[in-house]
Amino acid sequence: MVGMSGPYVIRGSVSLPEAELMWRFSRSSGPGGQHVNTSDSQVELRFDLARTESLPPVWKERALQRLGGRLVDGVVSVRASEHRSQWRNRETAAVRLASLLAEATAPPPKPRRATKIPRGINERRLREKKQRAETKRGRSSRDWS
């Protein structure tokens, strides 16, 4: 694979292993004019998530769980056909796959700690609310004329 701007880093020192990526090319329905009928510019990139050894076990487990709906027999696949050149579509597909895996392997957010609203803030809110109600009530008086 000459000229590719790999390796595609998922996060930290972990990157997509070139040997485990399966590429498939087909005719694209996107831009390209007459050229589109003769070149295989659409790219489908497949990565066997279930059998890979390149991801840490914790990440792999997390990704398998989060991408469950997208997987077919443990394989995640990404398509790209927006560019006219196959090379640019390959780049797009690889970057897409890397960011998908980065998102899927991210650690879960820390649980929110419930905090009590300070009394002063609550009192100020109620005071302003009463003031607003008073202003509105003052508008409805019918003795204008």
C-alpha positions as CSV (number, residue, x, y, z in Angstrom):
1,M,0.0,0.0,0.0
2,V,2.2,2.8,-1.3
3,G,1.2,6.4,-0.5
4,M,-1.4,5.8,2.1
5,S,-1.1,8.1,5.1
6,G,-1.5,5.3,7.6
7,P,-1.2,4.0,10.3
8,Y,-4.6,5.1,11.5
9,V,-4.4,5.8,15.2
10,I,-7.4,4.8,17.2
11,R,-6.2,6.3,20.5
12,G,-2.9,6.6,22.2
13,S,-0.4,4.0,20.8
14,V,-3.2,1.7,19.4
15,S,-3.7,1.9,15.7
16,L,-5.5,-0.1,13.0
17,P,-3.3,-3.0,11.8
18,E,-2.9,-2.9,8.0
19,A,-2.8,-6.7,7.9
20,E,-6.3,-7.0,9.4
21,L,-8.0,-4.5,7.1
22,M,-10.1,-6.1,4.3
23,W,-10.6,-3.8,1.3
24,R,-13.3,-4.2,-1.4
25,F,-13.7,-2.0,-4.4
26,S,-16.8,-1.5,-6.6
27,R,-18.3,0.9,-9.0
28,S,-19.6,4.0,-7.3
29,S,-22.8,5.8,-8.1
30,G,-21.4,9.1,-7.0
31,P,-19.6,11.9,-8.9
32,G,-17.3,11.1,-11.8
33,G,-19.2,11.5,-15.1
34,Q,-18.4,8.9,-17.8
35,H,-15.3,8.0,-15.7
36,V,-17.6,6.5,-13.0
37,N,-18.7,3.6,-15.3
38,T,-15.1,2.4,-15.8
39,S,-13.4,2.7,-12.4
40,D,-14.0,1.0,-9.1
41,S,-13.9,4.0,-6.9
42,Q,-16.3,3.0,-4.1
43,V,-14.5,1.5,-1.2
44,E,-15.7,-0.9,1.5
45,L,-13.4,-1.4,4.4
46,R,-14.0,-4.3,6.8
47,F,-12.4,-5.0,10.1
48,D,-12.8,-8.3,12.0
49,L,-13.5,-6.9,15.5
50,A,-14.3,-10.2,17.1
51,R,-11.0,-11.9,16.1
52,T,-8.5,-9.0,16.3
53,E,-5.6,-9.2,18.7
54,S,-4.5,-5.6,18.1
55,L,-7.0,-4.0,20.6
56,P,-6.6,-4.3,24.3
57,P,-9.2,-6.9,25.6
58,V,-11.1,-4.2,27.6
59,W,-11.4,-2.0,24.5
60,K,-12.4,-5.0,22.3
61,E,-15.2,-6.0,24.8
62,R,-16.4,-2.4,24.9
63,A,-16.4,-2.0,21.1
64,L,-18.2,-5.4,20.6
65,Q,-20.9,-4.3,23.0
66,R,-21.4,-0.8,21.6
67,L,-21.2,-1.7,17.9
68,G,-23.4,-4.8,18.3
69,G,-26.0,-3.5,15.9
70,R,-23.5,-2.7,13.2
71,L,-21.6,-6.0,13.3
72,V,-22.1,-8.9,10.9
73,D,-20.4,-12.0,12.3
74,G,-18.1,-9.8,14.4
75,V,-17.0,-7.7,11.4
76,V,-17.5,-4.0,11.2
77,S,-17.7,-2.4,7.8
78,V,-17.4,1.1,6.5
79,R,-18.2,2.5,3.0
80,A,-16.9,5.5,1.2
81,S,-17.9,6.7,-2.2
82,E,-18.0,10.5,-2.1
83,H,-14.8,11.2,-3.9
84,R,-14.0,10.5,-7.6
85,S,-10.7,8.8,-6.8
86,Q,-10.4,5.4,-5.1
87,W,-7.4,6.6,-3.2
88,R,-9.3,9.4,-1.5
89,N,-12.2,7.1,-0.7
90,R,-9.7,4.7,0.9
91,E,-8.4,7.5,3.1
92,T,-12.0,8.5,4.0
93,A,-13.0,4.9,4.8
94,A,-9.9,4.3,7.0
95,V,-10.4,7.5,8.9
96,R,-14.0,6.8,9.4
97,L,-13.3,3.3,10.7
98,A,-10.6,4.7,13.1
99,S,-12.9,7.3,14.5
100,L,-15.8,4.8,14.9
101,L,-13.5,2.5,16.8
102,A,-12.1,5.4,18.9
103,E,-15.7,6.3,19.9
104,A,-16.7,2.7,20.6
105,T,-13.7,2.0,22.8
106,A,-13.8,5.2,24.8
107,P,-14.2,4.8,28.5
108,P,-17.7,5.4,29.9
109,P,-18.2,8.9,31.3
110,K,-17.9,9.3,35.1
111,P,-21.2,9.1,36.9
112,R,-22.7,12.5,37.9
113,R,-22.5,13.3,41.5
114,A,-25.8,14.7,42.8
115,T,-25.3,18.0,44.5
116,K,-27.7,20.1,46.5
117,I,-28.8,23.5,45.2
118,P,-27.5,26.3,47.5
119,R,-30.3,27.9,49.5
120,G,-29.4,31.4,48.4
121,I,-29.8,30.5,44.7
122,N,-33.2,28.9,45.3
123,E,-34.4,31.9,47.3
124,R,-33.2,34.4,44.6
125,R,-35.1,32.3,42.0
126,L,-38.3,32.4,44.0
127,R,-37.9,36.1,44.7
128,E,-37.5,36.9,41.0
129,K,-40.4,34.6,40.1
130,K,-42.7,36.5,42.5
131,Q,-41.5,39.8,41.1
132,R,-42.3,38.6,37.5
133,A,-45.7,37.4,38.6
134,E,-46.4,40.8,40.2
135,T,-45.4,42.6,37.0
136,K,-47.7,40.4,34.9
137,R,-50.6,40.8,37.4
138,G,-50.2,44.5,37.2
139,R,-50.8,44.4,33.4
140,S,-54.2,42.8,33.7
141,S,-55.9,45.5,35.7
142,R,-58.9,46.8,33.7
143,D,-59.1,50.4,35.1
144,W,-56.9,52.0,32.3
145,S,-59.4,54.5,30.8
